[in-house]
Amino acid sequence: MIKDISFEVSGQTTLMPFLLSSLANRSRDNIKSLLRNRQVLVNGEPVTQFNHELKQGNTIVISSTRHTGGLMARNMRLVYEDEYLIVIDKNAGILSIASDNEKYLTAYNILSTYVKSQKPSNRIFIVHRLDRDTSGLMMFARSEKVQSLLQRDWKHNVTARTYVALVEGEVTEPEGVIKSYIYESKALVMHSTRDPKKGDLAVTRFRLLKSGKEYSLVEITLDTGKKNQIRLHMQEKGHSIAGDKKYGAQTNPIGRLGLHASLLAFIHPVTGKEMRFESKVPAKFRRMVRPD
């Protein structure tokens, strides 16, 4: 298996002379090919210009794989990182981790490529997930130890996790609580029931932000974190999330699921500091809520 190669720049220079010197076994044409294929990363970002200026301390990685242009920028925003964890703001349409049908275009894979560009031995570890069509804040650990610390006492570590949903219909209640028991069928479809013997307790709290005749905007917090919980519970309330055909939606006005993870607050598993991150509600959510 071909491995990535990493260098540290010891003085001010430009990229092509540095690469010719560092990769003595490669021809100029071969190095140009690496640049064209976005396999040369400077401080974690692909660079294609042969005359790119380098400074002392810059990290250069020659990647064993091609980097599709702007994957990181197009699909997620890096919100916070330190040596223990990373927080991103994921776009809708991106899986958290690989599935049978999609193994490459995932938040995990894009972020894994990013951290390996900093240092080839770097790894990331999944802590929690968002549905493919849900946008917003996600956290990843940078070691198995930190992953374990976060997951071992998730309810205590995560002090706030809030979503904003664009739902169908006019919501009239200012706030409320939805409780049911959720289970997964043999067909891998999630169901909600009032029978405690059939599923696990799920509790969803909602607060009305803005109400319209066709659509409303609600803020949602979870006491429990069951798969598809918000989507199931809003369907039960008679206000399916816009674009959620799987759970009763009749319309798809914004071309995606109307669900956004807007707030993530947690106790840092190593430093003990309380961390709080917010992501703006997509403008298209607000534009759909009209009073008349």
Secondary structure as GFF3:
##gff-version 3
##sequence-region A 1 292
A	DSSP	beta_strand	5	8	.	.	.	ID=ss1
A	DSSP	beta_strand	13	14	.	.	.	ID=ss2
A	DSSP	alpha_helix	15	22	.	.	.	ID=ss3
A	DSSP	alpha_helix	28	36	.	.	.	ID=ss4
A	DSSP	beta_strand	40	42	.	.	.	ID=ss5
A	DSSP	beta_strand	45	46	.	.	.	ID=ss6
A	DSSP	beta_strand	53	54	.	.	.	ID=ss7
A	DSSP	beta_strand	59	62	.	.	.	ID=ss8
A	DSSP	alpha_helix	71	75	.	.	.	ID=ss9
A	DSSP	beta_strand	76	81	.	.	.	ID=ss10
A	DSSP	beta_strand	85	90	.	.	.	ID=ss11
A	DSSP	alpha_helix	107	118	.	.	.	ID=ss12
A	DSSP	beta_strand	125	126	.	.	.	ID=ss13
A	DSSP	beta_strand	135	141	.	.	.	ID=ss14
A	DSSP	alpha_helix	144	152	.	.	.	ID=ss15
A	DSSP	alpha_helix	154	157	.	.	.	ID=ss16
A	DSSP	beta_strand	158	168	.	.	.	ID=ss17
A	DSSP	beta_strand	175	184	.	.	.	ID=ss18
A	DSSP	beta_strand	190	193	.	.	.	ID=ss19
A	DSSP	beta_strand	200	211	.	.	.	ID=ss20
A	DSSP	beta_strand	215	222	.	.	.	ID=ss21
A	DSSP	alpha_helix	229	236	.	.	.	ID=ss22
A	DSSP	three_ten_helix	245	247	.	.	.	ID=ss23
A	DSSP	beta_strand	259	267	.	.	.	ID=ss24
A	DSSP	beta_strand	274	278	.	.	.	ID=ss25
A	DSSP	alpha_helix	283	287	.	.	.	ID=ss26
###
